[in-house]
Amino acid sequence: MMYAAVINNYGDESCIDIDETISIPEPRPNQVLVKIEASSVNPIDLMRREGYGRTIFEKQRRINFPWIIGSDFSGYVIKKGNKVSRFQEGDEVWGCTASPGSGTYAEYSVINQEEIDLKPKNLSHEEAASLPYVTLTTWSAFIRWAGLRPEDLEGKNLFIQGGAGGVGTAAIQLFSHWGCKVTTTCSSTNIELLKSIGAETVIDYEVNNFHDILKDYDIAYDLLGDSVLENSIDKCCNILKNESSSHYITLTHPLINTVDDKGILFGVPQALLLRQQQKKKHKPINVHWSIYRPSLSGLQELTFLVENGIIKPVIDSIYSISDISKAHKKVATRHGSGKVVIKNDL
């Protein structure tokens, strides 16, 4: 048996319980059993806990509850499937799983071998667990969905709406390395932090509206959306050059919510219609909706960048897994600086 932080129903952070009677999963041929030393909290974890994506995620789980959520991990290889050749028992590894059935708020988890790499030697497990999901979210958004390569970004003026969170702090470092001129927004508390990791211009959103002072940007990367700024897509697109080389990329689009509301049969066509309407409205600017997808090449590049000191963890706080409800509550405030990490120390 193992322990895990589970939910037995959808709800707020109070619905998370520690269950010490969970069976240790057995790796399939292409999976690795990892002893999890640390994980981290991402906004998607809070959303899933509340029922976001239930229409899709419930179809991907063998049983609905108890459900172990969590995506990031750092730990040790305990056992491997017979088709796994890249790892040996005892290897220190890290990564991020996209499988709803392999949550990482647990003592052990089985991870697909395409979602795992050797952990950077210069990071602790707590530091390592803070980076994969947030960095690969941006990798997926730009490389997969927008079709942009690192060499396409050199010299570009890039705006990040909401730079102080986990995705933002990782993205600033990544884009700075790729040669972008990065502008972002945050509260006054985090201005110096974001400048120290590569942002050239930081706008205090409590003092100025970015859409009133910026213009002629090449790319807008929207991490907040309408939940924070009304008509966010319009305001972001208005600061871009009205050219076919301009890109608006958002993580906060209505695809999953529409499917939850209308079901897969009617929800997917409705969401695609909404996306097409947005694309038409803002043409020639390219509008992209991004959904996280795992990438082994992206994770391997991240390992390289971390080991060479190009990308560094930005950690807000570390909680014991027994205090995971408090960690979720902290992330829900949206006032952190970087990532909230979970340490397995039961």
C-alpha positions, 0 to 999 in steps of 0.5 A: 500500500501507499499514501496519496492525496486524493479527492472523492468528489469535486469541490474546493481544497477541503475535499482533498484527503490523505489516503494511506490505503491506495494500492501501488500501481504496476507499470505497463510495458512502456511505463516507469514506477517512480517513487515521488519525492516532490510534486507541485501545484499548477492551476490546472490541478485546482481546476480539475479538483473543481470538476473542470474537464470532467466530461473528458477526464472521467472517460480516461479513468478506470474509476472516477473516485478516489482520484489522485491529481497532480502532474509534476514529479521528481523522484527515483525509478523503482521499477520499469516496464519491459519496453523501457530501456532508457532508465534503470532502477535507482535513477533520479528522474523528473517530468510531467504526466498528462495522464488523468490516471497517473496523478503525482500527489502520491508516494508512487506513480506510474509514468509513461516513458515519453514523459520522463527524463533524468533529473538535472544534477544541479537541482534538488527534488523540490526544485526539479518538481517546480519546472516541467509542467510550466515550462512544457506548457509554453513549449507546447503552446509555441512549438506545437500549436503556434508552429514557432521555432526558437529561431523564429523568436529572436528579436521579437517583441513579446508580451506576457499577460501575467508574468509572476506565476509558475508559467510566467516565470518559466516563460520569461526565462525561456523567451529571454534565452531565445532572444525575445524582448520580453514585456510582462505585467505583475503587481509591484511586489514582483517587479524586481523579481521578473526583471532579474529573470529576464523581463526587459519591461514590467508593467505594474497592472495596479498602476497602468493598463498595458493595452493603453501604453503598448503597441507594435508587438509581435506576440502576445502570450495570454496567461490570464484571459477573461477571468482577470481582464474583460475582453482580454483577447481584444486588448492583447490583439490591439497591442500587436502589429496588424500583420500575418506574422503576429501571434496571439496565444492563449491558455485560457480559452473555452474549449474544455468548458464548452465540452463540459457544458454541452458534452463532446458531441455538441461541445467540440463543434461549438468550441471550434466555431467560437475559435473560428469566429475569433480567428476571423475577427482578428485576422491577419493576426494568428489566434492560437488556443493551446492545450498542454501536450507532453513532449520528450524533446521539450523535456530533454531541452529543459534538462539541458537548459537547467543543467547549464544554468539558463533556466532556474526554479522560482519557488514561492513556497514548499508544503508537506503533502499533509498540508496540500489543502493549504498549498491549493489555497495558496495557489488559488489566491493568484498572489504567489511568486513562482511555484508552490511545491509539495514535498513527500514527507509522510 
